[in-house]
């Protein structure tokens, strides 16, 4: 379980805090996906068979299913669904 991290906000702050193997972005915990190592928010649903590349991000209420591939600097967010 990851505890909440509070940090000061100032102009230019990215909203990023790092704790252990998880990253907190704008108050949401993100962890590395087991298939590709990309960042996946705790608010998302990502299949273990999906590929999320190391520089990719899945956040919000997004869902990534099956053999879908998210790679490069791709960002999947909001209510997006990737099959």
CORDA-V300625 format. One record per residue. N is the residue number from 1. PSI is psi in radians with two decimals (none if undefined). Layout:
((N;PSI) (N;PSI))
This chain:
((1;2.34) (2;2.28) (3;2.74) (4;2.48) (5;2.28) (6;2.49) (7;2.71) (8;2.55) (9;2.38) (10;2.88) (11;2.24) (12;-0.16) (13;2.34) (14;-0.17) (15;0.35) (16;2.27) (17;2.51) (18;2.32) (19;1.97) (20;-2.27) (21;0.00) (22;2.82) (23;2.40) (24;2.09) (25;2.06) (26;0.75) (27;0.04) (28;2.27) (29;2.29) (30;2.43) (31;2.83) (32;2.35) (33;2.49) (34;-0.38) (35;1.49) (36;-0.45) (37;0.16) (38;2.87) (39;2.27) (40;2.15) (41;2.63) (42;-0.22) (43;-0.05) (44;3.01) (45;2.01) (46;2.17) (47;2.49) (48;-0.35) (49;-0.21) (50;2.68) (51;2.17) (52;1.82) (53;2.77) (54;-0.62) (55;0.10) (56;2.80) (57;2.32) (58;2.12) (59;-3.10) (60;-2.38) (61;0.39) (62;2.68) (63;2.36) (64;2.14) (65;2.75) (66;-2.24) (67;0.37) (68;2.61) (69;2.17) (70;2.03) (71;-3.13) (72;-2.47) (73;0.43) (74;2.54) (75;2.14) (76;2.13) (77;-3.13) (78;-2.39) (79;0.40) (80;2.57) (81;2.22) (82;2.20) (83;none))
